[in-house]
């Protein structure tokens, strides 16, 4: 037998209501993702952005863990932490590559400028005129 609920009846929501997301969880995620993308695609420039996502994600995760009933959004904070960490590592590696590349170019310029060439145009002309 099926009974109809009385007028104005609203069923209770299933599960426990979720707390509001932490206000800085999304910004940590955005900073981490932007830093990672800049590190990978722009030759290490993200090393200036990614550490902020890393630090903010770590701080927000610890705040959420300290009081899980007050805030949710740990996944976004964790994404900011992880992508910020990876972006910082990639950015640092790219920066080391560029520094090594610039040092290599400077060394090659110094070596080339110190090299003396014993062959001159006069000796080439003398060699060619002796064969005629």
ABEGO torsion letter per residue (X at the ends): XBBBBBBGBBBBBBEBBBBBBBAAAAAAAAAAAAAAAAAAAAGGAAAAAAAAAAAAAAAAAAAAAABAAABBGAAAAAAAAAAAAAAAAAAAAAAAAAAAAAAAAAAAAAAAAABBBABBAAAAAAAAAAAX
